[in-house]
Amino acid sequence: MLKTFYGFWLFLLAWPFFAQAGGIDALERFLAATTSFQAEFSQSTRGPSSKTPQYSQGNVALVKPGKFRWDIREPYAQLAVGDGKYIWLFDPELEQVTRKKMDAALSASPVALLVGKRDILRQFDLAEEENADAEGIAWVNAHPRNKEHFELIRVGFHANGQLAGMELLDAFGQTMTFRFHNPRQNLRLPAHLFTFTPPEGVEVIGED
C-alpha cells in the first residue's frame, strides 16, 4: 500500500492542465479565472504487469494560492494536505505522517499551476489530441521535460469546458486514471480543509 500511496502522491504533483479547442490559450483563461476547485473523483490504478486495476474514490479541493486537499475515502483512507508551507501525507493504516516543505515538493510540478505558479508550462511539451473520444472528451497530452517521476499526463475536458478526467503514466510504468464528478469552481472553501494536525500517537517523518 505504501508504494501505491506514493504513486498517488506523484500523481498529485501532476495536477491539471487545461485544454479544449483553444489549447494553451484556453489554459491561460482557465488559470486566470479559477480561484478554487472542488470535485469528487473515482480512480483506477493499474501496474505494468497487473491485469486487474485497483479502484478508489474520494474528494479533492484546491484554492489559490498554494493550498489543496486530496482525500481518498474508499477502499483505504489516505490524505494529502498542502497548507501553503508544508505538504502532509497521512496514511491511517500505517499510522504515519510524512511532511515535506511545499516550495521544494511543488517545484516544477503541474499542481503548481492550479495553486498559483503559472510559469510551469515551461516544464512541459503540450500536444492536443485531434479528436474527442467516444465519450465526447477532448484530451491534451503533457510530456514533462524532466521525466524523473512521470512519463505522460493526459487531461480531458467535456465540451462545456468542465474538467472530465486525467491519466498519468509514471516512471514505474503504473497508470492512474481519474474521473471527476460534480466539479465546482470559485466557491469560498472553508479554511479547515487546508490545515492538518497529526493525530496523537502517529509517527511523523520528513522535513522540519
Secondary structure by P-SEA (a helix, b strand, c coil): caaaaaaaaaaaaaccccccccaaaaaaaaaaacccccccbbbbbbcccccbbbbbcbbbbbcccbbbbbbbcccccccccccccbbbbbbccccbbbbccccccccccccccccccccccccbbbbbccccccccbbbbbbbbcccccccbbbbbbcccccccbbbbbccccbbbbbbbcccccccccccccccccccccccccccc
